[in-house]
């Protein structure tokens, strides 16, 4: 069941990343400039963050299976529009709505945490996170191949077909425990949204975990934008195909995350995250050697592709330890902070490369990694002083 939920997470997550390899083809087909077509993924990510903040808290109030069924059904319709439309603004609007309802990968960890023993929480969270990683990595490969051999429209036809299967199968797989009437079910929607901030005041460790993951996600985007800009620069002279091959190589995290999740169950989320953050800093430092040749990217990519997802997994574990009726709202804030950090990383990474080249990318990533290390150590110390949270 966990692996099926992870597969569904991959299918849904992929929708936000198909556009990246084919963005120039979409621009040409829809007769817009490369600069203008960039608003498609930008608005999709902004809408995703808003959806997480506005829809994900409903997971603590309504039947999770029904919520997933509605969101997936709307996404199928939007993908169908994107596959057939030839008007840029209609395509953009459909992509934006698609992003707003992309909450399923972030709802499922909270849902699954209510159906497994606490001792398996790290493993289950890691498997579901692996599904998200697979969606990000494999969508780019699939999109590029289909667009090259058939057309970019075929990408969204395939996505619509896979989402149609998920929209039928996933609600059938999900079950709901009998729930007694609770204050959460009776709360008006605006009060439910505002209750997220009260929860944060009561459990500040989730807020700090969100900041840690925001910096961690920022590191991921800074590094990958830097790799793309660096390798395809006039100084290096490589093509985008090399960037694609390195992206596929970085999928090594799919093979290690589940096993490391079991390790985090045994060691404890805070201690495991502190160790992973320290290893990540060392891996990022190795990127400084890659200024002259792409082969120096292999080892640091291997290290950061393994430890980066585990920092996310252990961060989610800190929120999923809390009462079941609060978990969706805690994950809502956590994921929103993650995307805020990712957005900041996207902008600052581009600016750093423009100003200082590859050295700017490495320096920025190391700075963010130091923040991750410092906050992770503080959380570990706090957990040991206060004790585990029930």
Secondary structure in CASP SS format (residue, H / E / C, confidence):
PFRMAT SS
TARGET T0000
AUTHOR 0000-0000-0000
METHOD secondary structure of the structure
MODEL  1
X C 1.00
X H 1.00
X H 1.00
X H 1.00
X H 1.00
X H 1.00
X H 1.00
X H 1.00
X H 1.00
X H 1.00
X H 1.00
X H 1.00
X H 1.00
X H 1.00
X C 1.00
X C 1.00
X C 1.00
X C 1.00
X H 1.00
X H 1.00
X H 1.00
X H 1.00
X H 1.00
X H 1.00
X H 1.00
X H 1.00
X H 1.00
X H 1.00
X H 1.00
X C 1.00
X C 1.00
X C 1.00
X C 1.00
X H 1.00
X H 1.00
X H 1.00
X H 1.00
X C 1.00
X H 1.00
X H 1.00
X H 1.00
X H 1.00
X H 1.00
X H 1.00
X H 1.00
X H 1.00
X H 1.00
X H 1.00
X H 1.00
X H 1.00
X H 1.00
X H 1.00
X H 1.00
X H 1.00
X C 1.00
X H 1.00
X H 1.00
X H 1.00
X H 1.00
X H 1.00
X C 1.00
X C 1.00
X C 1.00
X H 1.00
X H 1.00
X H 1.00
X H 1.00
X H 1.00
X H 1.00
X H 1.00
X H 1.00
X H 1.00
X H 1.00
X H 1.00
X H 1.00
X H 1.00
X H 1.00
X H 1.00
X H 1.00
X H 1.00
X H 1.00
X H 1.00
X H 1.00
X H 1.00
X C 1.00
X C 1.00
X C 1.00
X H 1.00
X H 1.00
X H 1.00
X H 1.00
X H 1.00
X H 1.00
X H 1.00
X H 1.00
X H 1.00
X H 1.00
X H 1.00
X H 1.00
X H 1.00
X C 1.00
X C 1.00
X C 1.00
X H 1.00
X H 1.00
X H 1.00
X H 1.00
X H 1.00
X H 1.00
X H 1.00
X H 1.00
X H 1.00
X H 1.00
X C 1.00
X C 1.00
X C 1.00
X C 1.00
X H 1.00
X H 1.00
X H 1.00
X H 1.00
X H 1.00
X H 1.00
X H 1.00
X H 1.00
X H 1.00
X H 1.00
X H 1.00
X H 1.00
X H 1.00
X H 1.00
X H 1.00
X H 1.00
X H 1.00
X H 1.00
X H 1.00
X H 1.00
X H 1.00
X H 1.00
X H 1.00
X H 1.00
X H 1.00
X H 1.00
X H 1.00
X H 1.00
X H 1.00
X H 1.00
X H 1.00
X H 1.00
X C 1.00
X C 1.00
X H 1.00
X H 1.00
X H 1.00
X H 1.00
X H 1.00
X H 1.00
X H 1.00
X H 1.00
X H 1.00
X H 1.00
X H 1.00
X H 1.00
X H 1.00
X H 1.00
X H 1.00
X H 1.00
X H 1.00
X H 1.00
X H 1.00
X H 1.00
X H 1.00
X H 1.00
X C 1.00
X C 1.00
X C 1.00
X C 1.00
X C 1.00
X C 1.00
X C 1.00
X C 1.00
X C 1.00
X H 1.00
X H 1.00
X H 1.00
X H 1.00
X C 1.00
X C 1.00
X H 1.00
X H 1.00
X H 1.00
X H 1.00
X H 1.00
X H 1.00
X H 1.00
X H 1.00
X H 1.00
X H 1.00
X H 1.00
X H 1.00
X H 1.00
X H 1.00
X C 1.00
X H 1.00
X H 1.00
X H 1.00
X H 1.00
X H 1.00
X H 1.00
X H 1.00
X H 1.00
X H 1.00
X H 1.00
X H 1.00
X H 1.00
X H 1.00
X H 1.00
X H 1.00
X H 1.00
X H 1.00
X H 1.00
X H 1.00
X H 1.00
X H 1.00
X H 1.00
X H 1.00
X H 1.00
X H 1.00
X H 1.00
X H 1.00
X H 1.00
X C 1.00
X C 1.00
X C 1.00
X C 1.00
X C 1.00
X C 1.00
X C 1.00
X C 1.00
X H 1.00
X H 1.00
X H 1.00
X H 1.00
X H 1.00
X H 1.00
X H 1.00
X H 1.00
X H 1.00
X H 1.00
X H 1.00
X H 1.00
X H 1.00
X H 1.00
X H 1.00
X H 1.00
X H 1.00
X H 1.00
X H 1.00
X H 1.00
X H 1.00
X H 1.00
X H 1.00
X H 1.00
X H 1.00
X H 1.00
X H 1.00
X H 1.00
X C 1.00
X H 1.00
X H 1.00
X H 1.00
X H 1.00
X H 1.00
X H 1.00
X H 1.00
X H 1.00
X H 1.00
X H 1.00
X H 1.00
X H 1.00
X H 1.00
X H 1.00
X H 1.00
X H 1.00
X H 1.00
X H 1.00
X H 1.00
X H 1.00
X H 1.00
X H 1.00
X H 1.00
X C 1.00
X C 1.00
X H 1.00
X H 1.00
X H 1.00
X H 1.00
X H 1.00
X H 1.00
X H 1.00
X H 1.00
X H 1.00
X H 1.00
X H 1.00
X H 1.00
X H 1.00
X H 1.00
X H 1.00
X H 1.00
X H 1.00
X H 1.00
X H 1.00
X H 1.00
X H 1.00
X H 1.00
X H 1.00
X H 1.00
X H 1.00
X H 1.00
X H 1.00
X C 1.00
X C 1.00
X C 1.00
X H 1.00
X H 1.00
X H 1.00
X H 1.00
X H 1.00
X H 1.00
X H 1.00
X H 1.00
X H 1.00
X H 1.00
X H 1.00
X H 1.00
X H 1.00
X H 1.00
X H 1.00
X H 1.00
X H 1.00
X H 1.00
X H 1.00
X H 1.00
X H 1.00
X H 1.00
X H 1.00
X H 1.00
X H 1.00
X H 1.00
X H 1.00
X H 1.00
X H 1.00
X H 1.00
X H 1.00
X H 1.00
X H 1.00
X H 1.00
X H 1.00
X H 1.00
X H 1.00
X H 1.00
X H 1.00
X H 1.00
X H 1.00
X H 1.00
X H 1.00
X H 1.00
X H 1.00
X H 1.00
X H 1.00
X H 1.00
X H 1.00
X H 1.00
X H 1.00
X H 1.00
X H 1.00
X H 1.00
X H 1.00
X H 1.00
X H 1.00
X H 1.00
X H 1.00
X H 1.00
X H 1.00
X H 1.00
X H 1.00
X C 1.00
X C 1.00
X C 1.00
X C 1.00
END
